[in-house]
Amino acid sequence: MYGRNNNRSGAAAAQVFMALFTIMLPMALGLIASPAAAAPFAYVANGGDGTVSVIDTATRTVVGTPISVGKEPFGVAVTPDGKHAYVANRGSNNVSVIDTATNTVVATVVVGNVPFNVAVTPNGKHAYVANAGSSNVSVIDTAANTVEPTVIMVGNTPIRVAVTPDGKHAYVTNFTSNDVSVIDMATNTVAATIPVGNNPRGLAVTPDGKHAYVTNGGSNAVSLIDTSTNKVVGTPILVGTSPRGVAVTPDGKLAYVANVISNNVSVIDTSTNTVVGAPILVGDSPSLVAVAPDGKHAYVTNLASNNVSVIDTASQTVAATIPVGSNPVGVDIVPPPPGVHSRGGD
């Protein structure tokens, strides 16, 4: 299982200078600077070689050397302040913590069995880890990078965890029990269990927190959950074959679904909850997806072709293909400094 006259001339010159400055600054700083201080960077977990690749989203190139983490890294989540990336290593039952200023592992946290994915709370204080092998969720205190005593039992084979924007609830897809567990984060107890389609894997909560999109790999469809009632609403949204990852754009208008068997990405219009346009052909076995903070591009990891497809969300075409490590799966993007863009993504 995997944006004249003299004033205008001066303004134009300033714009040119700033454009060149924006391009050259990350190159000049190299690995010395914090990625979050330069531009959005994407962190990609390479399950086949136990590394994380770092992509400069401005130049669409991998920077530096791969970061060695645990065995079979799968999920990755960047903290809201962009200072750390948490990587779930399903083959070593732990989570690696990467300092994005130095791109080095600064802590390793032992969690449950076969941790598949991780999500960081909006306030950055905790990371929730879905442990597929032990059917539970571990909670990491990100200040101390230690696991809290409470282990949250959920459904069978939890695969994905996503936190609501208000930080009140976490939604967990349970692959073999065909349902979603809803965790009350104030008490770290399961508040509801929602039946969905067959083999739910990916899950993304909309920016307004009102809905959650769940990919059902066994039924080639996406379920839509109303988070106010914790019930599935509408009919299943048919997508490609064996949908896995899903991400909603920062404006909440579109959802991108990676279909691992049909090697394409379906685009859902969230106003109608219908698939729009033709499927976007990407690499082999697209697994997970993240949307850039400005909403202009979606990054799709292609597990079997060892690369990342960059989708232009305006034209719905692949704008670039970036080679990374072996069997890339998880991806998340470091948000830029405050005031530059608003954060979005998977």
VEXDREN-2710 file (C-alpha; in Angstrom, 1 decimal):
% VEXDREN-2710
k/r/px/py/pz
1/MET/0.0/0.0/0.0
2/TYR/1.4/2.0/-0.4
3/GLY/1.8/40.4/-11.1
4/ARG/5.1/55.7/-18.8
5/ASN/6.3/58.5/-17.4
6/ASN/9.4/58.9/-15.2
7/ASN/7.6/57.6/-12.2
8/ARG/6.4/54.7/-14.2
9/SER/9.9/54.1/-15.6
10/GLY/11.3/54.1/-12.1
11/ALA/8.6/51.7/-10.9
12/ALA/9.3/49.4/-13.8
13/ALA/13.0/49.4/-13.1
14/ALA/12.3/48.6/-9.5
15/GLN/10.0/45.8/-10.6
16/VAL/12.8/44.3/-12.8
17/PHE/15.3/44.6/-10.0
18/MET/13.0/42.9/-7.5
19/ALA/12.3/40.1/-10.0
20/LEU/16.0/39.5/-10.5
21/PHE/16.6/39.8/-6.8
22/THR/13.9/37.2/-6.1
23/ILE/15.4/34.8/-8.5
24/MET/19.0/35.2/-7.4
25/LEU/18.6/35.4/-3.7
26/PRO/18.0/31.7/-3.1
27/MET/20.9/30.9/-5.3
28/ALA/23.2/33.2/-3.5
29/LEU/22.2/32.0/-0.1
30/GLY/22.3/28.4/-1.0
31/LEU/21.9/26.0/1.9
32/ILE/23.0/28.6/4.5
33/ALA/19.6/30.4/4.4
34/SER/16.3/29.1/5.8
35/PRO/14.1/27.9/2.9
36/ALA/11.2/29.6/4.6
37/ALA/13.1/32.9/4.4
38/ALA/13.7/32.6/0.6
39/ALA/10.8/31.1/-1.1
40/PRO/8.3/28.2/-0.7
41/PHE/10.2/24.9/-0.7
42/ALA/8.5/21.5/-1.2
43/TYR/9.7/18.5/0.9
44/VAL/9.2/15.1/-0.7
45/ALA/9.5/11.8/1.2
46/ASN/11.2/9.2/-0.9
47/GLY/10.0/5.8/0.4
48/GLY/12.4/3.7/-1.7
49/ASP/15.7/5.2/-0.4
50/GLY/14.9/6.6/3.0
51/THR/15.5/10.2/2.1
52/VAL/13.7/13.5/1.7
53/SER/14.3/15.7/-1.4
54/VAL/13.9/19.5/-1.1
55/ILE/12.5/21.3/-4.2
56/ASP/12.9/25.0/-4.7
57/THR/9.4/25.9/-6.1
58/ALA/10.7/29.0/-7.8
59/THR/13.4/27.3/-9.9
60/ARG/11.7/23.8/-9.8
61/THR/14.9/22.1/-9.0
62/VAL/16.1/19.9/-6.2
63/VAL/18.5/21.7/-3.9
64/GLY/21.2/20.3/-1.8
65/THR/21.7/16.6/-1.0
66/PRO/18.9/14.3/0.0
67/ILE/18.2/14.3/3.7
68/SER/18.5/10.8/5.2
69/VAL/15.6/10.0/7.5
70/GLY/14.1/6.6/8.7
71/LYS/13.1/3.6/6.7
72/GLU/10.4/3.9/4.1
73/PRO/9.3/7.5/4.7
74/PHE/5.8/8.1/3.6
75/GLY/4.0/11.1/4.9
76/VAL/5.5/14.6/5.5
77/ALA/4.0/17.7/7.1
78/VAL/5.6/21.1/7.5
79/THR/4.8/23.2/10.6
80/PRO/2.8/26.4/10.1
81/ASP/5.9/28.6/10.8
82/GLY/7.9/26.6/8.2
83/LYS/10.7/25.8/10.6
84/HIS/10.3/22.1/10.8
85/ALA/9.2/19.2/8.7
86/TYR/7.8/16.0/10.3
87/VAL/8.3/12.8/8.3
88/ALA/6.5/9.5/9.1
89/ASN/8.8/6.5/8.5
90/ARG/6.6/3.5/8.2
91/GLY/9.5/1.1/8.0
92/SER/11.2/2.2/11.2
93/ASN/8.1/3.1/13.3
94/ASN/9.3/6.6/14.0
95/VAL/9.0/10.2/12.9
96/SER/12.0/12.3/11.7
97/VAL/12.1/16.0/12.5
98/ILE/13.9/18.1/10.0
99/ASP/15.1/21.7/10.8
100/THR/14.3/23.5/7.5
101/ALA/17.0/26.1/8.2
102/THR/19.8/23.6/8.0
103/ASN/17.9/20.7/6.3
104/THR/19.2/18.3/8.9
105/VAL/17.3/15.8/11.2
106/VAL/17.3/17.2/14.7
107/ALA/15.1/14.6/16.4
108/THR/13.7/11.1/15.9
109/VAL/10.4/10.3/17.7
110/VAL/9.3/6.7/18.2
111/VAL/5.6/6.3/17.6
112/GLY/3.2/3.4/16.8
113/ASN/3.6/0.6/14.2
114/VAL/3.8/1.5/10.6
115/PRO/3.2/5.2/10.7
116/PHE/1.9/6.3/7.4
117/ASN/1.1/10.0/7.7
118/VAL/1.4/13.0/10.0
119/ALA/-0.4/16.3/10.3
120/VAL/0.6/19.4/12.4
121/THR/-1.9/21.4/14.2
122/PRO/-2.6/25.0/13.1
123/ASN/-0.9/26.4/16.2
124/GLY/2.1/24.2/15.6
125/LYS/2.1/22.7/19.0
126/HIS/1.3/19.1/18.2
127/ALA/1.7/16.6/15.4
128/TYR/-0.8/13.7/14.9
129/VAL/0.6/10.5/13.5
130/ALA/-1.6/7.8/11.9
131/ASN/-0.1/4.4/12.7
132/ALA/-1.5/1.8/10.3
133/GLY/0.1/-1.2/12.0
134/SER/-1.3/-0.5/15.4
135/SER/-4.6/1.1/14.4
136/ASN/-4.0/4.2/16.5
137/VAL/-2.9/7.8/16.5
138/SER/0.2/9.1/18.3
139/VAL/0.4/12.8/19.4
140/ILE/3.8/14.5/19.4
141/ASP/4.5/17.5/21.5
142/THR/6.5/19.6/19.0
143/ALA/8.2/21.7/21.6
144/ALA/9.8/18.7/23.3
145/ASN/9.5/16.2/20.3
146/THR/8.2/13.6/22.6
147/VAL/5.0/11.4/22.3
148/GLU/2.3/12.3/24.8
149/PRO/1.0/9.5/27.0
150/THR/-2.4/9.3/25.4
151/VAL/-2.6/7.0/22.4
152/ILE/-5.9/7.4/20.4
153/MET/-7.4/4.1/19.2
154/VAL/-9.2/4.6/15.9
155/GLY/-10.4/2.3/13.1
156/ASN/-8.5/-0.4/11.3
157/THR/-5.4/0.5/9.4
158/PRO/-5.4/4.3/9.7
159/ILE/-3.7/5.9/6.7
160/ARG/-4.2/9.6/6.6
161/VAL/-4.8/12.3/9.2
162/ALA/-5.9/15.9/8.6
163/VAL/-6.7/18.7/11.1
164/THR/-9.4/21.2/10.8
165/PRO/-8.3/24.9/10.4
166/ASP/-9.7/25.8/13.8
167/GLY/-7.6/23.0/15.4
168/LYS/-10.6/21.4/17.1
169/HIS/-10.8/18.1/15.2
170/ALA/-8.6/15.6/13.4
171/TYR/-10.0/13.3/10.7
172/VAL/-8.4/9.9/10.1
173/THR/-9.0/7.6/7.2
174/ASN/-9.2/3.9/8.2
175/PHE/-8.2/1.8/5.2
176/THR/-9.6/-1.6/6.2
177/SER/-12.6/-0.6/8.2
178/ASN/-13.9/1.7/5.4
179/ASP/-14.6/4.6/7.7
180/VAL/-13.2/7.9/9.1
181/SER/-12.6/8.6/12.7
182/VAL/-13.2/12.1/14.1
183/ILE/-10.9/13.0/17.0
184/ASP/-11.9/15.7/19.5
185/MET/-8.5/17.3/20.0
186/ALA/-9.5/18.9/23.3
187/THR/-9.8/15.5/24.8
188/ASN/-8.0/13.3/22.3
189/THR/-10.9/10.9/22.0
190/VAL/-12.9/9.7/19.1
191/ALA/-16.1/11.8/18.8
192/ALA/-17.5/10.1/15.7
193/THR/-17.0/7.4/13.2
194/ILE/-18.2/8.0/9.6
195/PRO/-18.7/5.2/7.1
196/VAL/-17.3/6.1/3.6
197/GLY/-16.4/4.1/0.5
198/ASN/-14.1/1.2/0.1
199/ASN/-10.5/1.5/1.3
200/PRO/-10.3/5.2/2.2
201/ARG/-6.9/6.7/2.0
202/GLY/-6.4/10.4/1.2
203/LEU/-8.2/13.2/3.1
204/ALA/-8.2/17.0/2.9
205/VAL/-10.2/19.5/4.9
206/THR/-11.4/22.6/3.0
207/PRO/-9.9/25.9/4.1
208/ASP/-13.2/27.0/5.6
209/GLY/-13.3/23.8/7.6
210/LYS/-16.8/23.0/6.4
211/HIS/-16.1/19.8/4.4
212/ALA/-13.6/17.0/4.1
213/TYR/-12.8/15.2/0.9
214/VAL/-12.0/11.5/1.3
215/THR/-10.5/9.3/-1.5
216/ASN/-11.8/5.7/-1.6
217/GLY/-9.2/3.6/-3.5
218/GLY/-11.4/0.6/-3.6
219/SER/-14.4/2.3/-5.1
220/ASN/-12.7/4.8/-7.4
221/ALA/-14.6/7.7/-5.8
222/VAL/-14.4/10.6/-3.4
223/SER/-16.7/11.0/-0.4
224/LEU/-17.7/14.4/0.9
225/ILE/-18.1/14.8/4.6
226/ASP/-20.0/17.7/6.1
227/THR/-17.9/18.5/9.2
228/SER/-20.9/20.1/11.0
229/THR/-22.8/16.9/11.1
230/ASN/-20.0/14.4/10.5
231/LYS/-22.0/12.7/7.8
232/VAL/-21.3/12.0/4.1
233/VAL/-23.4/14.3/1.9
234/GLY/-24.3/13.9/-1.8
235/THR/-23.3/11.0/-4.0
236/PRO/-19.8/9.6/-4.4
237/ILE/-17.7/11.7/-6.9
238/LEU/-16.3/9.3/-9.5
239/VAL/-12.7/9.9/-10.3
240/GLY/-9.8/7.8/-11.7
241/THR/-8.7/4.4/-10.8
242/SER/-7.6/3.9/-7.2
243/PRO/-7.5/7.5/-6.0
244/ARG/-5.0/8.1/-3.2
245/GLY/-3.9/11.7/-2.4
246/VAL/-6.2/14.7/-2.4
247/ALA/-5.5/18.4/-1.8
248/VAL/-7.8/21.5/-1.9
249/THR/-6.6/24.9/-3.3
250/PRO/-6.2/27.7/-0.8
251/ASP/-9.2/29.5/-2.1
252/GLY/-11.2/26.3/-1.6
253/LYS/-12.5/26.2/-5.2
254/LEU/-10.8/23.0/-6.5
255/ALA/-9.7/19.7/-5.2
256/TYR/-6.9/17.7/-6.9
257/VAL/-7.0/13.9/-6.7
258/ALA/-4.1/11.6/-7.5
259/ASN/-5.2/8.4/-9.1
260/VAL/-2.4/5.8/-8.6
261/ILE/-3.5/3.2/-11.1
262/SER/-4.8/5.4/-14.0
263/ASN/-1.7/7.6/-13.8
264/ASN/-3.6/10.8/-13.8
265/VAL/-5.1/13.6/-11.6
266/SER/-8.8/14.4/-11.4
267/VAL/-9.9/18.0/-10.7
268/ILE/-13.1/18.5/-8.7
269/ASP/-15.0/21.8/-8.7
270/THR/-16.0/22.1/-5.1
271/SER/-19.0/24.4/-5.8
272/THR/-20.7/21.6/-7.8
273/ASN/-18.7/18.6/-6.5
274/THR/-18.2/17.4/-10.0
275/VAL/-15.1/16.5/-11.9
276/VAL/-14.2/19.2/-14.4
277/GLY/-12.1/18.8/-17.6
278/ALA/-10.2/15.8/-18.7
279/PRO/-7.9/13.9/-16.3
280/ILE/-4.4/15.4/-16.2
281/LEU/-1.8/12.8/-17.2
282/VAL/1.2/12.8/-14.9
283/GLY/3.9/10.3/-14.0
284/ASP/3.6/6.6/-13.1
285/SER/1.6/5.8/-9.9
286/PRO/0.8/9.3/-8.7
287/SER/0.4/9.1/-4.9
288/LEU/0.1/12.3/-3.0
289/VAL/-0.5/15.9/-3.9
290/ALA/0.1/19.4/-2.3
291/VAL/-0.9/22.8/-3.5
292/ALA/1.5/25.8/-3.4
293/PRO/0.7/28.6/-1.0
294/ASP/-0.3/30.9/-3.9
295/GLY/-2.6/28.3/-5.3
296/LYS/-1.0/28.5/-8.8
297/HIS/0.6/25.0/-8.9
298/ALA/-0.1/21.5/-7.5
299/TYR/2.8/19.1/-6.8
300/VAL/2.1/15.4/-7.4
301/THR/4.5/12.7/-6.4
302/ASN/4.9/9.9/-8.9
303/LEU/5.9/6.8/-7.0
304/ALA/6.9/4.5/-9.9
305/SER/8.6/7.1/-12.1
306/ASN/10.6/8.8/-9.3
307/ASN/9.6/12.3/-10.0
308/VAL/7.2/15.1/-9.2
309/SER/4.7/16.6/-11.7
310/VAL/4.0/20.3/-11.3
311/ILE/0.5/21.2/-12.5
312/ASP/-0.4/24.7/-13.6
313/THR/-3.8/25.2/-11.9
314/ALA/-4.8/27.9/-14.4
315/SER/-4.3/25.8/-17.5
316/GLN/-4.6/22.4/-15.8
317/THR/-1.5/21.1/-17.6
318/VAL/1.8/19.8/-16.4
319/ALA/4.2/22.7/-16.3
320/ALA/7.3/20.7/-15.2
321/THR/8.5/17.3/-14.1
322/ILE/11.2/17.2/-11.4
323/PRO/13.3/14.1/-10.7
324/VAL/13.6/13.3/-7.0
325/GLY/14.5/10.2/-5.1
326/SER/13.3/6.6/-5.2
327/ASN/9.5/6.0/-4.8
328/PRO/8.4/9.5/-3.8
329/VAL/5.1/9.6/-1.9
330/GLY/4.5/12.3/0.7
331/VAL/4.9/16.0/-0.1
332/ASP/4.3/19.3/1.8
333/ILE/5.4/22.8/1.2
334/VAL/7.1/25.3/3.5
335/PRO/5.0/28.4/3.8
336/PRO/6.7/31.6/2.9
337/PRO/7.2/34.4/5.5
338/PRO/4.1/36.2/6.8
339/GLY/2.9/38.8/4.4
340/VAL/4.2/37.1/1.3
341/HIS/1.4/34.6/0.6
342/SER/-1.2/32.8/2.5
343/ARG/-0.6/29.1/3.2
344/GLY/-2.5/26.3/1.5
345/GLY/-1.7/22.8/0.5
346/ASP/-2.4/19.2/1.4
END
